[in-house]
């Protein structure tokens, strides 16, 4: 039987400098990963990436960080090539990259739609493609999507709508990579208590989201705490390897499908 533990594995995390990605990077190092490569999008996140690298190293793992805009196929290909050159072929690849826009459909410009599609759909497709080409056999891939895929709500058409294709990308990749023992999943958190969430929401919406989940009263913030998502992703890319081709909504009872 193949080894599905984290110990001794090489991990690549897109969007791994801060928030959920940063916490995942530190968690994998603490759970025995041999090396963690983190990606970050903009130079504004360079300081966060540097700090996360130091914390990974302090936990005993090798760490590297790469800056890139992953909205082109070439950039994603280079990220994987740089990772392989620096720390070896990944065993685990996690994509936390995303962009949110809350706007009526009537007000969304073509440029805004194209950007949302590039960040949420295109980059996810090419991340899965390159993961399939570069991961070791028996590897694990997980993409972060959104629990809004199970919602009946206005104003998030370009966000949930451009995350939705990842569900099928995940199913297809699981079939195409399965003969190498690679499992492929997507996970949809509820609204998370990170700086990613608040800029798009007004005070009334924030108040609603903080009470919308069945377990809101038992969350630190009423929202999905990133600390509660990390164990699910860790499980999916280790002992939970038999789960593949699935999108799982983990949100304390916020939405369902």
Backbone bond lengths (Angstrom), bond angles and torsions (degrees), N, CA, C in turn:
res aa  C-N    CA-C-N  psi(-1)  N-CA   C-N-CA  omega(-1)  CA-C   N-CA-C  phi
1 X - - - 1.467 - - 1.524 109.53 -
2 X 1.328 116.60 141.23 1.462 121.03 -179.58 1.520 111.42 -70.88
3 X 1.324 115.14 154.38 1.455 121.32 178.06 1.527 108.68 -83.88
4 X 1.334 116.50 118.72 1.461 120.33 -178.64 1.528 112.33 -109.52
5 X 1.316 117.07 17.74 1.459 119.92 178.80 1.530 109.72 -80.43
6 X 1.323 115.42 170.09 1.465 122.02 176.74 1.535 110.41 -81.51
7 X 1.322 115.92 -28.90 1.462 121.02 -171.60 1.523 111.80 -58.60
8 X 1.338 114.45 128.72 1.449 121.16 176.28 1.516 114.85 80.41
9 X 1.332 117.88 5.64 1.454 121.24 -175.54 1.538 111.71 -93.52
10 X 1.329 114.57 157.85 1.469 122.68 174.61 1.523 107.90 -101.68
11 X 1.316 115.54 128.75 1.469 121.76 -174.12 1.528 109.96 -121.49
12 X 1.327 116.50 136.92 1.463 122.65 172.02 1.515 108.53 -118.51
13 X 1.334 116.53 128.85 1.465 121.20 179.50 1.517 109.64 -125.38
14 X 1.329 116.63 113.84 1.462 120.84 172.79 1.522 108.23 -78.78
15 X 1.324 115.89 131.24 1.460 120.27 -173.11 1.517 110.99 74.01
16 X 1.321 116.30 37.35 1.464 120.71 -171.81 1.515 116.27 -96.92
17 X 1.325 117.90 11.93 1.463 119.22 -175.61 1.518 113.29 -82.87
18 X 1.339 117.31 -31.30 1.469 119.53 -172.78 1.520 109.67 -154.01
19 X 1.337 115.08 -179.64 1.465 122.38 179.32 1.526 110.32 52.61
20 X 1.333 119.15 -137.76 1.463 121.44 -177.00 1.519 111.38 -60.86
21 X 1.333 117.54 -44.16 1.461 120.11 -179.14 1.512 113.01 -61.29
22 X 1.319 116.30 -41.07 1.456 120.28 178.62 1.518 112.08 -66.08
23 X 1.329 116.18 -41.09 1.458 119.53 178.37 1.522 110.54 -65.43
24 X 1.328 117.24 -39.47 1.462 120.48 175.80 1.529 111.42 -60.96
25 X 1.324 116.39 -43.66 1.464 120.63 -178.58 1.527 110.49 -59.34
26 X 1.309 116.35 -45.52 1.470 120.11 179.58 1.526 111.20 -67.28
27 X 1.331 115.91 -39.12 1.460 120.45 -179.09 1.526 111.19 -63.85
28 X 1.321 117.70 -43.42 1.461 119.98 179.37 1.521 111.17 -63.56
29 X 1.319 116.67 -39.70 1.461 119.52 177.30 1.524 110.62 -62.61
30 X 1.326 116.03 -42.70 1.468 120.39 -179.90 1.521 112.20 -67.59
31 X 1.340 116.34 -22.18 1.462 120.18 179.90 1.523 112.63 -98.20
32 X 1.339 116.52 15.91 1.452 120.21 168.22 1.512 116.68 99.68
33 X 1.341 118.11 9.34 1.464 118.53 176.38 1.524 109.83 -57.88
34 X 1.312 116.03 143.68 1.466 120.34 179.25 1.524 111.53 -75.79
35 X 1.348 115.94 -38.28 1.465 120.99 -178.07 1.517 109.02 -152.07
36 X 1.330 115.58 144.64 1.464 121.49 176.91 1.518 108.60 -130.11
37 X 1.326 115.59 120.18 1.459 121.51 174.36 1.519 108.15 -101.53
38 X 1.332 116.60 128.54 1.455 119.73 179.59 1.522 110.15 -116.97
39 X 1.306 114.49 143.09 1.458 122.01 175.23 1.524 108.66 -108.83
40 X 1.321 115.71 146.85 1.468 120.33 170.60 1.515 108.22 -138.77
41 X 1.345 115.41 153.00 1.457 120.23 -169.35 1.523 113.93 -83.69
42 X 1.323 117.63 -50.65 1.463 120.34 -170.53 1.522 111.11 -119.91
43 X 1.304 115.19 159.44 1.464 119.81 178.94 1.522 111.12 -62.17
44 X 1.326 116.65 -22.51 1.466 120.16 178.33 1.526 111.78 -62.69
45 X 1.335 116.56 -23.68 1.470 120.85 -179.65 1.523 112.63 -95.05
46 X 1.330 117.31 4.58 1.466 120.23 -175.88 1.526 112.26 -60.59
47 X 1.322 116.24 -39.66 1.472 119.40 -179.39 1.527 110.77 -65.88
48 X 1.330 116.41 -41.02 1.468 119.78 176.74 1.523 110.41 -62.20
49 X 1.332 115.79 -42.06 1.465 119.70 179.56 1.520 111.15 -62.20
50 X 1.321 116.44 -42.60 1.462 121.00 179.68 1.526 110.99 -61.60
51 X 1.318 116.42 -42.06 1.465 120.59 179.85 1.530 110.65 -66.99
52 X 1.328 116.76 -41.54 1.460 120.24 179.16 1.525 110.94 -64.49
53 X 1.320 117.36 -40.19 1.466 121.33 176.29 1.529 110.09 -58.09
54 X 1.322 117.28 -45.25 1.468 120.87 179.73 1.525 111.25 -61.44
55 X 1.319 117.06 -40.11 1.464 120.22 -179.08 1.527 111.43 -70.44
56 X 1.321 116.85 -36.52 1.464 120.08 175.40 1.529 110.17 -62.27
57 X 1.329 115.78 -45.33 1.460 120.25 179.57 1.523 111.39 -63.89
58 X 1.325 115.84 -37.78 1.471 119.53 179.05 1.523 111.55 -64.32
59 X 1.334 116.20 -26.81 1.465 120.68 178.63 1.524 111.68 -83.14
60 X 1.344 117.14 -3.67 1.453 120.61 174.16 1.515 116.35 102.80
61 X 1.332 116.95 6.67 1.464 120.10 179.58 1.520 110.92 -106.93
62 X 1.313 116.33 156.06 1.448 120.79 171.68 1.521 108.17 -73.82
63 X 1.332 117.37 146.55 1.459 120.61 -177.48 1.515 110.72 -141.70
64 X 1.330 115.33 139.70 1.459 121.94 173.33 1.528 107.87 -139.47
65 X 1.331 115.94 155.95 1.462 121.01 179.20 1.522 109.53 -133.08
66 X 1.325 115.87 140.61 1.459 122.10 179.73 1.521 109.59 -131.33
67 X 1.320 116.17 133.84 1.463 121.28 176.52 1.517 109.39 -97.71
68 X 1.325 116.95 134.05 1.465 120.38 179.49 1.518 110.46 -167.21
69 X 1.326 115.80 147.98 1.454 123.56 167.21 1.522 106.15 -91.46
70 X 1.319 116.72 112.59 1.462 120.73 -171.59 1.521 113.62 -88.94
71 X 1.328 117.91 21.00 1.461 119.81 -178.83 1.525 113.14 -87.68
72 X 1.337 116.98 9.84 1.463 120.48 170.55 1.525 108.82 -125.00
73 X 1.320 115.23 148.94 1.462 119.65 179.64 1.524 111.09 -60.76
74 X 1.339 115.95 -38.34 1.453 119.84 -179.05 1.514 113.07 -62.52
75 X 1.341 116.19 -37.40 1.465 119.99 -179.97 1.525 111.27 -67.28
76 X 1.326 116.65 -39.38 1.468 120.04 178.62 1.531 110.07 -68.06
77 X 1.315 116.05 -41.72 1.463 120.21 177.23 1.526 110.92 -59.55
78 X 1.331 116.44 -42.26 1.461 120.85 179.78 1.523 111.40 -66.52
79 X 1.341 117.57 -37.98 1.460 120.67 178.63 1.524 110.32 -58.88
80 X 1.315 116.58 -45.62 1.466 119.25 179.53 1.530 111.13 -68.13
81 X 1.341 116.51 -40.41 1.468 119.03 179.07 1.526 110.86 -63.26
82 X 1.326 116.83 -42.18 1.468 120.46 178.81 1.522 111.22 -64.66
83 X 1.329 116.11 -38.96 1.466 120.27 178.89 1.522 110.72 -63.88
84 X 1.335 116.35 -47.17 1.462 120.36 179.72 1.527 110.94 -60.03
85 X 1.334 116.00 -41.85 1.465 119.72 -179.75 1.521 111.99 -66.27
86 X 1.335 117.01 -34.45 1.466 120.88 -174.09 1.523 113.57 -85.62
87 X 1.338 117.01 -41.91 1.472 119.31 -172.86 1.529 113.97 -132.62
88 X 1.330 117.68 0.38 1.452 120.65 -179.73 1.519 112.36 100.77
89 X 1.324 115.50 173.87 1.471 120.51 -178.93 1.528 110.15 -65.78
90 X 1.322 117.15 133.70 1.472 119.19 -179.35 1.528 111.98 -68.93
91 X 1.306 114.45 150.33 1.463 122.35 168.69 1.522 110.57 -100.22
92 X 1.326 115.39 -26.47 1.468 122.15 -176.43 1.517 108.01 -134.81
93 X 1.338 117.07 131.97 1.462 121.52 176.94 1.526 108.63 -130.26
94 X 1.326 115.85 125.39 1.466 121.52 -177.31 1.522 108.81 -126.20
95 X 1.316 116.25 131.95 1.457 121.81 -179.46 1.523 109.50 -115.13
96 X 1.332 116.87 109.96 1.467 121.10 178.87 1.530 111.66 -103.98
97 X 1.325 117.93 6.65 1.466 121.78 -173.65 1.521 110.80 -67.33
98 X 1.330 116.45 138.07 1.460 120.22 176.59 1.513 111.47 -169.79
99 X 1.321 115.02 161.15 1.457 121.63 176.99 1.521 108.17 -139.34
100 X 1.332 116.74 134.29 1.459 120.77 -179.18 1.526 110.25 -109.33
101 X 1.322 115.30 143.45 1.458 122.56 173.17 1.517 106.86 -140.19
102 X 1.315 115.91 124.82 1.464 120.72 177.33 1.520 107.92 -112.72
103 X 1.338 115.56 107.80 1.453 120.67 -173.55 1.523 109.49 -161.08
104 X 1.335 117.91 146.31 1.466 118.28 172.16 1.525 110.58 -61.29
105 X 1.307 116.83 146.16 1.463 120.64 179.06 1.529 111.44 -54.50
106 X 1.326 115.73 -37.45 1.463 120.34 -177.04 1.525 112.87 -63.20
107 X 1.329 116.67 -20.25 1.470 120.80 -176.30 1.524 113.44 -103.57
108 X 1.326 118.19 -0.54 1.466 120.83 -176.72 1.525 109.39 -86.70
109 X 1.323 115.30 124.05 1.462 120.43 -179.80 1.522 110.81 -81.58
110 X 1.304 116.10 165.02 1.462 120.22 176.82 1.523 110.94 -62.00
111 X 1.328 115.66 -39.40 1.470 119.18 179.46 1.525 110.65 -63.50
112 X 1.329 117.63 -41.01 1.470 120.68 178.49 1.529 110.43 -64.65
113 X 1.325 116.01 -43.54 1.464 118.95 178.68 1.533 111.01 -61.30
114 X 1.326 115.75 -45.59 1.466 119.50 -178.97 1.528 111.12 -60.46
115 X 1.333 117.21 -39.41 1.463 119.99 179.27 1.528 110.93 -66.92
116 X 1.329 117.10 -43.81 1.461 120.43 178.61 1.522 110.69 -61.34
117 X 1.329 116.09 -42.87 1.457 120.13 179.69 1.530 111.18 -64.24
118 X 1.331 116.23 -41.02 1.466 120.06 -179.06 1.522 111.41 -64.71
119 X 1.328 117.30 -43.07 1.469 121.10 -176.52 1.526 111.45 -74.98
120 X 1.321 117.12 -46.37 1.462 120.72 -170.03 1.526 114.38 -89.45
121 X 1.339 117.31 -31.14 1.463 120.45 -177.10 1.531 112.64 -107.09
122 X 1.325 115.26 -57.07 1.465 119.27 -174.25 1.522 111.85 -61.24
123 X 1.328 116.70 -47.57 1.466 118.69 -178.55 1.524 110.83 -63.99
124 X 1.348 116.98 -35.84 1.466 120.38 178.82 1.520 111.23 -66.17
125 X 1.329 116.73 -40.40 1.466 120.77 178.48 1.525 110.91 -60.67
126 X 1.324 115.95 -49.78 1.463 118.50 -176.22 1.524 111.89 -73.58
127 X 1.340 117.71 -26.06 1.465 119.78 173.12 1.533 109.21 -64.33
128 X 1.327 116.71 -46.04 1.463 120.22 177.84 1.529 110.84 -62.25
129 X 1.321 116.78 -42.50 1.467 120.61 179.02 1.524 111.06 -57.64
130 X 1.327 116.25 -50.78 1.463 119.82 -177.01 1.517 111.81 -70.75
131 X 1.329 116.85 -32.31 1.466 119.02 175.45 1.523 110.05 -62.55
132 X 1.333 115.98 -43.41 1.459 119.43 178.63 1.510 112.66 -61.93
133 X 1.329 117.08 -33.75 1.460 121.16 -179.60 1.526 112.44 -78.54
134 X 1.333 117.14 -30.45 1.464 120.27 -168.36 1.524 115.51 -109.08
135 X 1.336 118.51 -19.40 1.460 119.00 -177.09 1.524 111.40 -70.32
136 X 1.318 114.62 149.13 1.453 120.41 169.42 1.518 109.88 -63.81
137 X 1.327 116.96 155.49 1.461 120.79 172.80 1.527 109.40 -55.43
138 X 1.325 116.49 149.34 1.469 123.79 -177.03 1.525 111.81 66.00
139 X 1.332 116.71 24.48 1.460 120.84 178.42 1.519 111.93 -77.93
140 X 1.329 115.14 176.30 1.463 121.97 -177.95 1.524 108.98 -135.55
141 X 1.333 115.93 138.78 1.457 121.74 178.92 1.522 108.36 -130.22
142 X 1.340 116.70 136.12 1.458 120.80 176.94 1.529 109.20 -140.79
143 X 1.329 116.23 132.78 1.459 122.54 177.43 1.521 109.22 -114.04
144 X 1.324 116.87 135.03 1.460 120.91 175.99 1.531 108.85 -86.54
145 X 1.333 115.68 123.47 1.457 121.24 177.35 1.531 108.42 -113.92
146 X 1.317 119.95 -129.34 1.459 121.08 -177.86 1.523 110.32 -154.16
147 X 1.322 116.38 146.01 1.460 120.93 175.67 1.522 112.23 -69.40
148 X 1.325 117.42 -11.24 1.461 119.57 175.07 1.530 111.67 -65.41
149 X 1.329 117.84 -12.53 1.461 120.08 173.34 1.520 110.75 -62.88
150 X 1.320 117.04 -18.78 1.463 121.17 177.12 1.513 113.03 -106.67
151 X 1.334 117.75 14.62 1.466 121.31 -174.87 1.523 111.98 -104.78
152 X 1.303 115.58 152.96 1.462 124.03 173.99 1.523 104.98 -115.46
153 X 1.323 115.83 87.68 1.464 119.52 -168.21 1.517 111.00 -148.04
154 X 1.328 117.78 151.44 1.465 119.76 175.90 1.533 111.56 -84.43
155 X 1.330 115.57 172.40 1.475 124.98 165.88 1.530 116.12 78.05
156 X 1.324 118.05 -12.33 1.471 120.01 179.62 1.526 112.15 -110.88
157 X 1.331 116.50 23.38 1.467 119.16 -174.45 1.527 112.41 -57.59
158 X 1.327 116.94 -42.20 1.467 118.81 -176.19 1.523 112.24 -79.54
159 X 1.323 117.36 -20.34 1.471 120.16 178.14 1.523 109.95 -83.57
160 X 1.331 117.17 -64.52 1.458 119.36 179.44 1.526 110.83 -61.94
161 X 1.342 116.41 -35.23 1.458 120.03 -178.47 1.506 113.92 -65.57
162 X 1.331 117.13 -32.30 1.468 119.19 178.55 1.528 112.56 -91.87
163 X 1.320 117.42 -10.09 1.467 120.61 168.98 1.526 111.21 -85.85
164 X 1.332 116.68 -26.72 1.460 120.82 -175.30 1.535 113.68 -56.71
165 X 1.342 119.63 -39.39 1.467 118.26 179.75 1.521 114.11 -58.90
166 X 1.334 117.14 -23.71 1.467 120.04 -178.83 1.526 110.86 -62.29
167 X 1.344 116.72 -28.68 1.463 118.70 175.92 1.522 110.91 -58.53
168 X 1.319 116.90 -45.94 1.465 118.17 -179.12 1.522 111.19 -75.74
169 X 1.335 117.26 -36.74 1.465 118.18 174.99 1.527 109.76 -54.49
170 X 1.339 115.73 -41.22 1.467 121.87 -178.31 1.521 110.97 -64.48
171 X 1.327 116.33 -45.17 1.469 119.71 178.58 1.533 110.67 -62.03
172 X 1.324 115.93 -47.07 1.460 119.66 -178.34 1.523 111.54 -62.85
173 X 1.336 115.92 -45.61 1.460 119.76 -179.07 1.521 111.29 -62.94
174 X 1.324 117.23 -36.62 1.464 119.39 -179.51 1.525 111.07 -62.64
175 X 1.326 116.28 -36.21 1.470 120.20 177.69 1.529 111.16 -73.94
176 X 1.325 116.09 -40.42 1.463 119.51 -175.47 1.525 112.75 -74.62
177 X 1.332 117.09 -30.92 1.467 120.56 -177.27 1.538 112.18 -100.42
178 X 1.321 116.79 -8.00 1.466 119.97 -172.16 1.509 114.45 -63.03
179 X 1.338 117.39 -29.23 1.469 118.10 -178.65 1.520 112.52 -71.75
180 X 1.354 116.36 -6.51 1.466 120.59 172.57 1.526 111.76 -103.90
181 X 1.329 116.42 9.59 1.457 120.13 178.77 1.510 113.82 78.97
182 X 1.334 117.78 13.20 1.470 121.23 -178.36 1.518 109.62 -88.85
183 X 1.331 117.40 126.09 1.460 121.48 175.44 1.519 109.59 -100.00
184 X 1.328 115.36 147.34 1.465 122.05 -173.08 1.524 108.53 -134.98
185 X 1.325 116.37 122.97 1.461 120.41 -179.69 1.523 110.57 -135.57
186 X 1.337 114.66 165.65 1.465 121.60 170.29 1.518 107.32 -130.90
187 X 1.311 116.20 146.26 1.459 120.80 -179.46 1.517 109.48 -128.01
188 X 1.336 116.44 132.78 1.461 121.56 -177.27 1.510 111.92 -114.10
189 X 1.329 117.77 95.47 1.458 119.72 175.77 1.529 111.16 -69.07
190 X 1.329 115.26 160.73 1.454 119.23 167.71 1.519 109.20 -76.38
191 X 1.347 117.77 -177.49 1.470 120.08 177.95 1.524 109.85 -54.40
192 X 1.326 116.15 122.54 1.468 120.04 -173.96 1.520 111.76 -98.77
193 X 1.299 115.04 146.33 1.460 121.86 178.69 1.524 109.66 -77.70
194 X 1.330 115.16 74.35 1.459 121.90 176.64 1.522 108.26 -138.39
195 X 1.332 118.35 166.35 1.469 120.72 176.75 1.525 113.37 -62.53
196 X 1.327 117.17 -14.27 1.460 122.06 176.68 1.529 111.02 -65.59
197 X 1.340 116.27 -31.35 1.463 122.05 -172.01 1.525 113.61 -82.92
198 X 1.316 117.36 -47.94 1.469 121.01 -164.43 1.531 116.18 -68.17
199 X 1.341 120.70 -36.92 1.461 118.65 -175.51 1.526 114.57 -59.56
200 X 1.326 117.31 -28.24 1.465 120.34 -177.24 1.524 113.01 -84.80
201 X 1.329 117.44 -9.95 1.453 120.50 -170.75 1.526 112.74 -115.11
202 X 1.327 116.22 140.19 1.453 121.36 171.51 1.518 110.32 -81.93
203 X 1.317 116.52 172.66 1.463 121.28 -176.40 1.528 111.71 -60.52
204 X 1.339 117.32 -41.12 1.462 120.02 -179.49 1.522 111.13 -64.30
205 X 1.337 116.16 -40.87 1.463 120.19 -179.92 1.520 111.12 -66.88
206 X 1.327 117.02 -41.11 1.465 120.65 177.70 1.525 109.56 -59.68
207 X 1.329 116.51 -45.27 1.464 120.79 179.91 1.535 110.88 -60.98
208 X 1.332 116.45 -40.54 1.470 119.68 178.29 1.520 110.81 -64.04
209 X 1.325 117.18 -50.13 1.458 120.55 -177.21 1.526 111.52 -60.27
210 X 1.316 116.94 -30.98 1.465 120.53 -178.81 1.525 112.88 -73.86
211 X 1.321 117.08 -8.19 1.470 120.39 178.55 1.522 112.32 -122.34
212 X 1.335 118.11 0.41 1.458 121.34 -169.65 1.527 114.06 -79.29
213 X 1.318 117.87 -27.61 1.470 120.09 -178.07 1.520 110.89 -81.20
214 X 1.319 115.76 150.46 1.460 120.36 179.00 1.528 112.01 -60.30
215 X 1.321 116.33 -31.65 1.468 121.29 -177.59 1.523 112.64 -104.40
216 X 1.334 117.62 18.88 1.466 120.55 -176.68 1.519 113.42 -53.58
217 X 1.327 116.71 -38.05 1.469 119.79 -177.54 1.522 113.24 -66.42
218 X 1.329 116.12 -13.07 1.462 119.63 -177.32 1.524 112.58 -108.46
219 X 1.322 116.21 5.35 1.463 121.68 174.43 1.525 108.40 -93.43
220 X 1.314 116.39 151.86 1.470 120.30 178.50 1.518 111.38 -59.29
221 X 1.318 116.29 -35.10 1.462 120.93 -173.69 1.523 113.12 -117.95
222 X 1.325 117.88 -8.65 1.452 121.90 -170.59 1.515 111.16 90.76
223 X 1.327 116.52 -21.67 1.456 122.60 177.68 1.531 109.84 -93.26
224 X 1.323 116.34 179.90 1.462 120.53 171.95 1.526 108.41 -73.72
225 X 1.310 116.79 121.70 1.462 120.97 176.59 1.533 108.84 -86.80
226 X 1.332 116.29 136.17 1.466 118.97 -176.54 1.528 111.45 -60.52
227 X 1.329 116.69 -27.94 1.462 120.19 178.80 1.538 111.55 -63.34
228 X 1.341 116.19 -24.13 1.460 119.70 -179.81 1.525 112.55 -87.61
229 X 1.322 118.29 -12.12 1.459 121.87 177.76 1.527 111.32 -91.29
230 X 1.322 116.39 -34.41 1.468 120.70 -176.86 1.529 112.86 -52.62
231 X 1.342 120.56 -46.63 1.469 118.88 -178.19 1.526 113.54 -61.99
232 X 1.332 116.87 -32.24 1.462 119.57 179.03 1.525 111.04 -68.04
233 X 1.329 116.40 -44.60 1.459 119.27 178.89 1.519 110.33 -65.99
234 X 1.328 116.18 -42.96 1.470 119.43 177.72 1.534 110.62 -57.14
235 X 1.323 116.25 -41.86 1.468 120.47 179.59 1.530 111.04 -65.73
236 X 1.335 117.01 -45.61 1.471 120.65 -177.24 1.518 112.38 -61.90
237 X 1.337 116.81 -31.14 1.464 119.44 -178.30 1.528 112.06 -101.06
238 X 1.324 115.92 19.14 1.472 119.27 175.27 1.531 108.11 -140.82
239 X 1.314 117.60 -106.90 1.465 120.29 -175.89 1.528 113.13 -64.56
240 X 1.324 117.45 -20.95 1.462 120.38 -179.82 1.511 114.15 -86.64
241 X 1.319 117.89 22.19 1.463 123.41 -174.82 1.526 113.85 -58.33
242 X 1.336 118.06 -24.83 1.472 120.44 -177.74 1.535 111.39 -70.99
243 X 1.310 117.42 -18.18 1.459 121.77 171.49 1.522 107.92 -79.02
244 X 1.329 117.83 117.59 1.461 120.54 178.92 1.516 110.25 -148.47
245 X 1.333 116.22 152.01 1.447 121.64 -179.63 1.507 114.64 74.12
246 X 1.322 117.14 10.81 1.464 121.60 -173.15 1.528 112.24 -112.00
247 X 1.327 114.82 150.77 1.465 122.22 169.16 1.517 107.39 -111.48
248 X 1.326 116.37 120.91 1.466 121.55 -175.39 1.529 108.68 -112.54
249 X 1.333 116.34 126.21 1.463 121.20 177.10 1.533 108.25 -93.04
250 X 1.333 115.39 119.88 1.466 121.73 -177.33 1.525 107.24 -120.61
251 X 1.336 116.56 100.13 1.460 118.60 -166.31 1.522 115.55 -150.41
252 X 1.316 117.59 14.27 1.466 119.52 178.98 1.509 114.29 66.81
253 X 1.328 117.33 21.67 1.458 119.91 -179.99 1.519 113.49 87.36
254 X 1.317 116.12 36.92 1.470 121.94 -179.35 1.528 110.69 -87.85
255 X 1.335 117.43 -48.37 1.456 122.96 172.73 1.520 108.51 -142.22
256 X 1.325 115.94 165.54 1.452 121.26 175.07 1.516 108.49 -143.60
257 X 1.325 115.51 170.50 1.456 119.23 179.85 1.516 110.62 -123.72
